[in-house]
């Protein structure tokens, strides 16, 4: 029997990133072999600090952290940072003391390439932020797309409105050029978009249950969740929060929690629909050659067993 699945979490922590990381660390089916950092919810330097901090909270300072890119794949420096969702510090404005640990010398892209070469076909990258680091790994090593076992992406809206604007979901919008590189790379890609993660809600009642459980992870999360709940009330008029990152993480742990369609995905990189990810199901064979022709297929999540996902998240956060 094969051992636990090796995963690297590419992350921009972020409150739901913290939840996903804690869920991963309490999932016997996977072994977290590293965290890599990217801008998104916060800038990359703060994402690195937060990743190191979360590993210290979890008592897992054995797990390396590799810092990722501070700019987009096209060297863009105008980044969209969602600190209004997660707090200025990314972790609910708690101003935790700085971590003692330091990132490793390798960049995120170098770490991806090294691990995929060490364990060909065995490493799953779970990308919870913009896809710059993953695209850089693809450019760094032409064999990376084949060596990496799977790339699970939290990203895309796939026929529902985006959450940055009506066209685009935040992670794809954060670096559309990188996303298009990843989707067309030929790697084994699975995209979990907000068309499914918006069905997975942690309610006020769930938060109360977490608060009473006295687990290390649940205690910590109850400190940082206020900002996230307030944002969802204001933006979506909902009494609960969407479990974007934990859902994508659990898709890597247990793919049977979701169903998938297969086809090509391209990303719009300019104009009013910049960041739009479009899925082509390949059912129609078009007469003319286009930018869609001969593109490799990826998997896109279309349904989710939301109650099971919430139950798993709750169990794994409370058992610490």
Buried (B, 14 or more C-beta within 10 A) or exposed (E): EEEEBBBBBBBBBBBBBBBBBBBBBBBEEBBBBBBBBBBBBBBBEBBBBBBBBBBBBBEBEEBBBBBBBBBBBEEEEEBBBBBEBBBBBBBBEEEBEEBEBEBBEBBBBBBBBBBBBEBEEBBBBBBBBBBBBBBBBBEEBEEBBBBBBBBBBBBBBBEBBBBBBEBBBBBBBBBBBBBBBBBBBEBBBBBBBBBBBBBBBBBEEBBEBBBEBEBBBBBBBBEBBBBBBBBBBEEBEBEBBBBBBBBBBBBBBBBEBBEBBEBBBBBBBEEEBBBBBBBBEBEEEEEEEEEBEEBBBBBBBBEBBBEBBBEBBBEBBBEB
